[in-house]
């Protein structure tokens, strides 16, 4: 059973009408926002949304990282996670299950959540 990527569903930031944080919101240069930004306090645990395999971690945006997990029938980029606070046993190829802590919200006070088929 899939879970939400944060311990608590935020009231602001991910739906149309709440600023430019929702999927598809217009961005500079004619592009659209490719994610839902889920507002949360820095240090909030980021949870794997389903069973899958941890692929990698890389630099993302303004001093944050992204975690990429292949969940089998979809892929997730968990962006804007804390660069310094890491889950020690999370290594490339490690299986994850729904609700596993895979990272922590970073200094930008949100999780940038992208899903791909």
Steps between C-alpha positions, in 0.01 A plus 500: 500500500641838398550779754533879484866616473482700825370399843225764473312639197575874472209742474682733261723474201404208282167586343394753239432838655772475766770697326721345234576176688255270320569266209476684168532854642655742249872571546739745337609419146170339403553182698263345754568378853567125484408423860283567799685692770395368840563760770663361815746601770867431436592165650158345435549136392450423131328163453516250215150495354503137390720193466799566280875524452711798599695609190710805592544835669632809320518877533167668428424867566643776722708273721253212520506147357258273321441131567381279216305181568370251245166382636451247220195642327619860551814697585518779760740791531488616862659846470618777730605254771759589763848457357665438838246289688507152346358157572815297573399164354340636181729382221463454124285197420350475850135393508259739672146446618210741554569729794878443515685822584725574203597861575399824668347827378775752432550871559249603231217381728334270249522166325504532120310184402514379137352174371562340159358194327 
